[in-house]
Amino acid sequence: MQKLLGILISITVLGGCKKTDKTTAQVNTEALEFNYQKMPEKNQINAEATAIVSEWPQFKDLNNSIDVLYKATNNEDLALAIDDLIEKEKDLAAGKYPEPFDTFQVKSRQTVMRTFLYKTKASILENQPTTEPAIKVLEAYNAMRSQLNVIMNSQLDEKLILDET
């Protein structure tokens, strides 16, 4: 039994001493760089929605931060813009919404935008490609702006529809 144990220990020690070639993973830095030229354009808000949004300070701050995101040309600029956008989005979520925009439709699109903001931040921190998540953030923001237009263009009176009498 002791001979068998000695043989097993010697085989384990010899197996552990085997030399291995360390290979380093080659990372394509071009794929990791932020490509600001692929950013989608900002959707326009109609005049009625603009009048309401102009009196909504949290949305104006978020809009200004989105403009900074459009000016980002590399990952460092993008990291700063995303951190600022996360703070502005938190302020928007905690703030008071104007009466016509205090709906689940707007808030759900804001939640989607928050998700993509955190995904972009994670991509930056983990040295992953950042262009695609940043595009998703802007698409979610555009969806929220489009929803503001839809709300203002809607002719339906929810009170009449939901009134059971």
N, C-alpha and C positions, 0 to 999 in steps of 0.2 A: 504494500500500500504506500509505504514511504517512497519507494522507487518511482511509482506511478505519479505521486504528487510532485516529486523532484523533476520528472520529465515534463509534466504539464507547466510547471513554473518556468523551466528553461525555454520551452517553446513560446510561452507568453512573452518572456523577456526578449527573446530573439525576434519575435514578430513585432514587438513594439519598437525595436531599434531599426526597423527597416526605413531607409531614406525615402522621402517623398519629395517630389518637385513641387514647389509652391508656385501656383499659377495665379497671376493677378488678373482680375477681370478688367477688360478694356472697356471703359465707359465712353460712349460717344457724346462729347460735350456739345456738339451742334444740336443734338436732339434735346438736350436739357435746357438750352438757351431759350429765353422767352422771345417769341416772334410777334412783335407788336403789330405787324402789318396784316395779320389775319383777323384782327378784331372787327366784329360786326358794328355797323353804324347804330347810333342811338335812335330809337323810335321817337317820333314827335308826339307831343301831347296836344290835343285839340284846345281851342281857346277857352271853352267852358271849364275844362279840367285845369288848365293853366291858371285860371283865376283863383281856383280853390287851392291849388298846390303852392302858389306864391305866398299864401298866408300860413303855410305848414312848415315851420322852421326845421323840423327833423328831416323832412323829405328834401328840403333845399340843401341841407348839409350832406345828405347821402348823395344827392345829385352832383354836388361839388367834388366829393370824393371819387365818384365815378369818372368825372372829368380828369382827375389826377391819374386814375388807372389807365385812361386812354393815352396819357403822356408818358407812361412807363415804357422804357426801351430795353431794360435788362432785368435780370432776376432780382437785383438789389432794389431797384425802383419798384418792382412789382411787390416785393415783400413789404416795403413801407406802405404802399397803397393798399394792400390787402389788410394789413393791421389797422390802418385808419378806417377802412370800409367796415371791418368787423365792429369797431367801436361805434361808428355812425349807425350801423344796422341795429345794434343793441339799444341805442338811444331812440331809434324809430320804433322799435318794438315796445319799449317802455313808455313812449310818449302817447299823447292823445291824438287819435285820428280824426280828421274832419268827418262830419256826419255822413256824407254820401259814400265815403271810402272806408268807413268802419264796418267792413264786411269780411266774411271768411274768404271770399275770392281773392281779395288783396292780401290778406294776412297769410294765406297759404302760398301765394307766389313769393312773398317775402321769406317764408320758411325755406322754400326751395333755393332762393338766393343765398340764404345763410348756410345751407348745406354745401353749396358749391364754393362759398367763401372759405369754409373750413377745409374742404377738399383741396383747394388751391394752396392754402397755407401748409397743409400736410405735404403736398408735392414739393413745395419750396424747402421745407425742413428735411425731407428725405432725399433731396437731390434727384427728384423725378422730373419728367417733362412737365412744364408749367403752362404751355400755350393752350392746350385743350381745356383744362379746368378753368382758366381765365376766360376763355370764350364762353364756357357754360355759365359763368357768373354774369357776363354781359347779356347772354340770351335770357337768363332768368330775370334780370333787371328790365329788359325790354318787354318781357311777358307781363311784368307788373305794370309798366307804363301803358301797355296796350289794354290791360284790364281797367285802368283808370278811364281810358277812352270809351271802353265798352259800357262802363257804368254811367258815364255822362250821356252817351248816345241812347241808352235804353229808355224806352217810352213806357215800360211797364211799371205800374204802381203796385209794389209788393203788398201794401196794406189792403188794397182791394182784393188781391188774389188770396191772401191769407185770412181775410175776414170771413168768419163762418156764419155770420148772421144774414 
